[in-house]
Amino acid sequence: MPILEIKNLEVRFPMRGGELIAIRDISFSIDRGERLGIVGESGAGKSVAAFAILRLIGRPGYISGGQILFEGNDLARLSPEQLRQFRGNQITMIFQDPMMTLNPVLTIGTQMIECLQTHRGMGRKQARKVAVEKLRRVAIPSPEARIDQYPHELSGGMRQRVVIAIALLTDPAIIIADEPTTALDVTIQAEIMELLLALCETHQVALILITHDLGVVSEITQRAIVMYAGRIVEEGPTRDIIERARHPYTHGLIDALPERTHPGQRLNQIPGSMPSLVDIPPGCAFHPRCEHVTDLCQTRVPGYTLLDHARVACHWVAAQEQS
């Protein structure tokens, strides 16, 4: 049974003259201990979907439809007091920039201890002991000394390790990682992703990894979701999506990987750009950039075609399956 189920989720932002639909009827689930990747270009709706799960959509945005079921509890319907039992406790989030999580005027220890006191009701002495152990678990050297330092005294990679340690404080069932290595250099990126993978495997923590990098997804996740203009266009086992992509957009993302070209050659790219959410094309949102576009693509939103363990929203794929 899935630990988290997203059913027909829709997110809107009121604007002058109408409403912008940022997330359009998306549904997916994740099992305990599973690693799920959500990929797509900037503006695809990946981060909005992640923020919606934790009810962190900033006003005037709001969840306009659907369910967010965590072990049967619909997080979209809970009061703020009820939501605290789950947010930051059973489900935690790692943001792109660790300084979005860390308070620059408080020591690492103060922030970790307050978290444990709030969610676990621990005394200060016990909370400090747990905090030091979590810092040690994420391979921070001399955690007894580091816990009394301020965020600015640590390197970017070290700060991200601290953020991961904070995410682990409450022994969550799910970690949502939103581009967790964007601000780090390549070597540190690899270390952080290896750390996340090891922690999830060791403690059976489910991971939702938000990224634009299909290379990272192929190494870390077991299942992948591809989003475009606020909608899921392809979902399936990561290996199948990488090796046998069906949707033309997924093909384009894979072809754009650096390893798909020879040294000295220009990188492949998908023609055009992601449409603005205030001006989504009719029919399939990807049709202005698609080499397989038909008249049907320009008028009708494609439903999902089921293929083995995958699903694809594409008229061209559906036609191929019927022929």
C-alpha positions in Angstrom: 0.0 0.0 0.0 1.4 3.4 -0.9 2.5 5.6 2.0 1.6 8.8 -0.1 -1.0 9.1 -2.8 -1.6 12.3 -4.8 -5.0 12.1 -6.5 -6.1 14.7 -9.2 -4.1 17.5 -7.6 -4.7 21.0 -9.0 -3.1 24.2 -7.8 -4.2 27.7 -8.9 -2.9 31.3 -8.5 -5.5 34.0 -8.8 -4.5 36.8 -11.2 -6.0 40.0 -12.5 -8.5 38.8 -15.1 -8.6 35.1 -14.2 -6.7 32.3 -12.6 -3.4 30.6 -13.5 -3.4 26.8 -13.2 0.0 25.8 -12.1 -0.7 22.1 -11.5 -3.2 20.3 -13.7 -4.8 17.1 -12.5 -1.7 15.2 -11.4 -1.9 11.8 -9.7 0.9 9.6 -8.5 1.9 7.5 -5.4 5.0 6.4 -3.6 5.6 3.4 -1.4 7.6 3.3 1.8 11.3 3.3 1.1 10.8 4.0 -2.6 12.8 6.6 -4.5 10.8 8.7 -7.0 12.2 11.4 -9.3 10.2 14.3 -10.7 11.9 15.9 -13.7 11.3 18.6 -16.3 12.5 22.0 -17.4 12.1 25.2 -15.2 8.4 26.1 -15.1 7.2 22.5 -15.5 5.6 22.6 -12.1 7.9 20.3 -10.2 8.6 22.5 -7.2 4.9 23.7 -7.0 3.9 20.0 -6.8 6.4 19.4 -3.9 5.3 22.6 -2.1 1.6 21.5 -2.5 2.2 18.2 -0.8 3.3 20.0 2.4 0.8 22.8 2.0 3.5 25.4 1.5 2.0 27.1 -1.5 2.3 30.9 -0.8 -0.8 33.1 -1.0 -2.7 33.9 -3.1 -2.0 30.4 -4.5 -4.2 27.6 -3.3 -5.0 23.9 -3.8 -8.1 24.0 -5.9 -8.8 20.3 -6.2 -7.6 16.7 -5.5 -6.3 14.8 -2.5 -3.0 14.4 -0.8 -3.3 11.2 1.2 -0.5 10.3 3.7 -1.3 7.0 5.3 -5.0 7.7 4.6 -5.0 11.3 6.0 -5.9 13.9 3.5 -3.3 16.7 4.1 -5.2 19.1 1.9 -8.1 19.1 4.3 -6.3 19.3 7.7 -6.3 22.3 9.9 -2.9 24.0 10.5 -2.7 22.3 14.0 -3.4 18.9 12.6 -1.0 19.4 9.7 1.9 20.0 12.2 1.7 16.3 13.1 2.9 15.5 9.6 4.8 18.5 8.1 8.3 18.5 9.4 7.6 15.3 11.3 6.5 12.5 9.1 7.3 14.4 5.8 10.3 16.7 5.7 11.8 18.8 2.9 15.3 19.7 1.7 15.3 23.0 -0.2 17.6 24.1 -3.1 19.5 26.6 -0.9 20.4 25.5 2.6 20.1 29.1 3.8 16.4 28.9 3.1 16.3 26.3 5.9 19.0 27.6 8.3 18.5 30.7 10.3 21.8 32.7 10.0 21.6 34.2 13.5 21.1 30.9 15.3 23.7 28.2 15.9 23.2 24.8 14.2 22.6 23.3 17.6 19.9 25.8 18.6 17.9 25.1 15.4 18.2 21.3 15.7 17.3 21.3 19.4 14.3 23.5 18.9 13.1 21.1 16.1 13.3 18.1 18.5 11.7 20.0 21.3 8.8 21.0 19.0 8.1 17.7 17.3 9.4 15.2 19.9 9.0 17.0 23.2 12.5 16.2 24.2 14.5 18.0 26.9 17.4 20.1 25.9 20.1 17.7 27.0 18.6 14.7 25.2 17.8 16.8 22.1 21.4 17.9 21.9 22.6 14.3 22.1 20.3 13.3 19.2 21.4 16.3 17.2 25.1 15.4 17.5 24.3 11.8 16.5 22.4 13.0 13.3 25.3 15.3 12.4 27.7 12.4 12.7 25.4 10.2 10.6 25.7 12.7 7.7 29.5 12.5 7.9 30.1 16.0 9.5 33.5 15.9 11.1 33.7 16.9 14.8 29.9 17.2 15.3 30.3 18.1 18.9 32.1 21.3 17.9 30.1 22.0 14.7 26.8 22.0 16.5 27.8 25.3 18.2 28.8 27.0 15.0 26.7 29.4 12.9 25.7 28.5 9.3 28.1 31.1 7.8 31.0 29.3 9.4 30.3 26.2 7.3 31.0 25.5 3.6 28.0 25.1 1.2 28.4 21.3 1.1 28.6 21.2 4.9 25.5 23.4 5.3 23.6 21.0 3.0 24.7 18.1 5.1 23.3 20.0 8.2 20.0 20.4 6.3 19.9 16.7 5.6 20.6 16.0 9.3 17.7 18.3 10.3 15.5 16.5 7.8 16.4 13.2 9.6 15.9 14.5 13.1 12.3 13.3 13.4 12.9 10.0 11.6 10.5 10.9 8.8 8.8 8.5 6.4 9.3 10.7 3.4 11.9 13.3 2.4 11.2 15.7 -0.4 14.4 17.0 -1.9 13.9 20.0 -4.2 17.1 20.4 -6.3 19.2 19.7 -3.3 22.6 20.1 -5.0 21.9 23.1 -7.3 24.2 25.5 -5.5 27.1 23.1 -5.1 30.1 22.2 -7.2 30.0 18.9 -9.1 32.2 16.9 -6.6 30.1 17.9 -3.6 26.9 17.3 -5.6 27.9 13.6 -6.0 28.8 13.3 -2.3 25.4 14.7 -1.2 23.4 12.5 -3.6 25.4 9.4 -2.5 24.7 10.4 1.1 20.9 10.8 0.5 20.8 7.4 -1.3 22.6 5.6 1.5 20.4 7.2 4.2 17.2 6.3 2.3 18.3 2.7 1.8 19.5 2.2 5.4 16.4 3.7 7.1 13.7 2.8 4.5 12.9 6.4 4.0 10.9 7.3 0.8 12.5 10.0 -1.3 10.9 12.4 -3.8 13.7 14.0 -5.7 12.9 17.1 -7.7 15.4 17.9 -10.4 16.0 18.9 -14.0 18.9 16.4 -14.3 17.9 13.1 -15.8 21.4 11.8 -15.1 20.9 12.2 -11.4 17.5 10.6 -11.6 18.9 7.6 -13.4 21.5 7.0 -10.7 19.3 7.6 -7.6 15.6 6.8 -8.3 13.6 3.7 -9.0 10.7 5.4 -10.7 10.4 8.7 -12.5 7.8 11.3 -13.4 8.3 13.7 -16.3 6.3 17.0 -16.0 5.6 19.6 -18.7 3.5 22.8 -18.2 2.0 21.6 -14.9 1.0 18.1 -16.1 2.6 14.6 -15.9 3.4 13.5 -19.5 5.2 10.3 -18.7 5.7 8.0 -15.7 7.3 4.7 -15.2 10.4 2.8 -13.9 13.4 5.0 -14.2 15.4 2.5 -16.2 12.6 2.1 -18.7 12.1 5.8 -19.2 15.8 6.4 -19.7 16.3 3.4 -22.1 12.9 3.4 -23.8 11.4 6.9 -23.5 8.0 7.2 -25.3 6.9 10.8 -25.0 8.7 13.2 -27.5 9.4 15.6 -24.6 11.2 12.8 -22.6 13.1 11.9 -25.8 14.2 15.6 -26.0 15.4 15.7 -22.4 17.4 12.6 -22.8 19.0 13.7 -26.1 20.0 17.0 -24.4 22.2 15.1 -21.9 25.9 16.0 -22.5 26.9 12.4 -22.9 24.6 12.2 -26.0 27.0 14.4 -28.0 30.7 14.1 -28.9 33.3 16.5 -27.4 33.4 19.7 -29.3 29.9 19.4 -30.6 27.0 21.6 -29.7 24.6 20.1 -27.2 21.3 18.9 -28.4 18.3 21.0 -27.4 14.5 20.9 -27.7 13.4 23.7 -30.0 11.3 26.4 -28.5 10.7 26.9 -24.8 8.3 26.0 -22.0 5.1 27.9 -22.5 4.0 30.5 -19.9 1.4 29.1 -17.5 -0.8 32.1 -18.4 -0.8 31.1 -22.1 -0.9 27.3 -22.3 -1.4 26.1 -25.9 -4.7 24.3 -26.6 -4.6 20.5 -26.9 -1.3 19.0 -25.9 0.8 21.8 -24.3 4.0 20.4 -26.0 2.6 20.4 -29.5 4.4 23.7 -30.7 7.7 22.0 -30.0 6.9 18.5 -31.1 8.1 16.9 -34.4 5.2 14.4 -34.3 2.4 17.0 -34.0 -0.9 16.3 -35.7 -4.2 18.2 -35.9 -5.5 16.2 -33.0 -2.5 17.4 -30.8 -3.5 21.0 -31.4 -7.1 20.6 -30.3 -7.4 17.8 -27.7 -5.6 17.2 -24.4 -4.2 13.6 -24.6 -5.3 11.1 -22.1 -2.9 8.5 -20.7 -1.9 5.5 -22.7 -0.8 2.6 -20.4 2.3 0.7 -21.6 3.5 -2.2 -19.4 4.4 -0.4 -16.1 4.4 3.1 -17.6 1.8 5.7 -18.7 2.2 8.4 -21.4 0.1 11.4 -22.3 0.6 11.6 -26.0 -1.6 11.2 -29.1 1.3 10.0 -31.2 2.2 7.2 -28.8 -1.5 6.2 -28.5 -1.7 6.0 -32.3 1.4 3.9 -32.5 -0.1 1.5 -29.9 -3.3 1.1 -31.9 -1.6 0.5 -35.2 
